[in-house]
Amino acid sequence: MTGYVIYNIVLVALRNYQYGILTSQQSSDHAKRQKRSRPANVCRRLRYIQSRGGMIRQNPSYVQRSARRCNPLKSCYYLLPIRKNPIQKCLGIVIALGVIVYKCGPSMDLRRFIPFQNSPGSQKNDQIDLDSIRGTNRSLTVVTAFFNIGSFPKGKPDDVRSTDNYTEWMRTYSYMKNPVVFYTDDQTYIDFFSTLRKNAPHTKFILVNRTDLWAFQILPNITKIYSNKTYPVHYPNTNNSEYTCVTHSKLQLLALTVQNKSFDTDYYCWVDAGYFRDISNIENKFWLEVPDDFNKSRIAVTRVFDLDLEKYTAEDIILKNLNWVGGGLFLGTPEVILKFHDQYQKAVMRYLGQGIMNVEQHILFAMYTKQERNKYPIRVKLQLYFRRLGPVVIADPWFYLGYVMYRVDPR
């Protein structure tokens, strides 16, 4: 917010500067020095900085060329020598600080994704006694995470998904009443998510180092596999090694949360940060509730495609990018989640050793084929939820289970 205010002051100062307020009444000696000292550079940089705020409408191609040539931080240097008048000197410093804050402050980009409709006074009414929901299907901790790996193509090379997409989709967590544990490796997103959850008392924010997670420790091995020119390219699954690692980290972070007994609820589930994208603009408080027919000895997932597990081999599934279940939500009891994570990690390492790799949903498909189960017996079975089982708010087959669990809070 401070950067936003300073930046606006900067724009006003720059506008005044453009019209000669800062440079008027200069001594003739100073004017001569100005003529000898890069006036064209100063003007170009001023036009560049102002164009970022939308204050002038120069020829777009000229602004783009200027933007490529200019460094905003150097622009600050050129503004500071305006020092005859103390007021001018102060304004020069403010301009420098404003440009630096605007350039370096990522929180500016996230402000617009905060649903400000939440009033600070509503937190008192949202207080939840976790003991009061224990033993019910609301005794569920939601685990999610966000690792900034930049923009990447999704499905097709020209269909690019950006961090802005995810920050927009994460708005839904403002209205989720379940306890939430949020992991990230970037303090910016801790601040962002804490603002989203400011009216939700049961939230934990955990700053994690990627290198501490086995899911990211295998990054060099995955990169080596994907760098093979003959390896099939599927965007971003086998095109972006970091993306693959992010998907493998889901079950590890879910297991870590269970081990730490965060909120100590009866059930835990992983939910992707952008899972509820289709209702990100709906401002209804809601619960995720464990389905009444959930089998506690299994892990619940969404089945997306009805495929015969006897027909496919692990290699075909991983190399051809074949889908069976979605990886956006995993639901289970603490004991079963820990077993499920262990068998999943072993499968990832096994396929890595075979020189094949893909994202979590393809690893899961491969694990549960008849051929693989005969060689590597499964300790935890999956409970499949799919659209044919009943109507839900959103019909997208990839997110079916989440909307089976979705319940709007009547209060």
Secondary structure as UniProt FT lines:
FT   HELIX           2..18
FT   TURN            19..25
FT   HELIX           28..36
FT   HELIX           39..52
FT   TURN            53..54
FT   HELIX           60..69
FT   HELIX           72..79
FT   TURN            80..81
FT   HELIX           86..104
FT   HELIX           107..110
FT   HELIX           111..113
FT   TURN            116..117
FT   HELIX           120..122
FT   HELIX           124..126
FT   HELIX           130..133
FT   TURN            134..135
FT   TURN            137..138
FT   STRAND          140..146
FT   STRAND          152..153
FT   TURN            157..158
FT   STRAND          160..161
FT   HELIX           163..169
FT   HELIX           170..174
FT   STRAND          180..184
FT   HELIX           187..196
FT   TURN            197..199
FT   STRAND          203..207
FT   HELIX           210..212
FT   HELIX           214..217
FT   HELIX           219..226
FT   TURN            229..230
FT   TURN            235..239
FT   HELIX           241..259
FT   TURN            260..261
FT   TURN            263..264
FT   STRAND          267..271
FT   TURN            273..276
FT   HELIX           277..279
FT   TURN            280..281
FT   STRAND          286..288
FT   TURN            292..293
FT   TURN            296..297
FT   STRAND          299..303
FT   TURN            309..311
FT   HELIX           314..320
FT   STRAND          329..332
FT   HELIX           334..353
FT   TURN            354..355
FT   HELIX           360..367
FT   HELIX           370..375
FT   STRAND          382..385
FT   HELIX           387..389
FT   HELIX           397..399
FT   HELIX           400..405
FT   STRAND          406..408
//
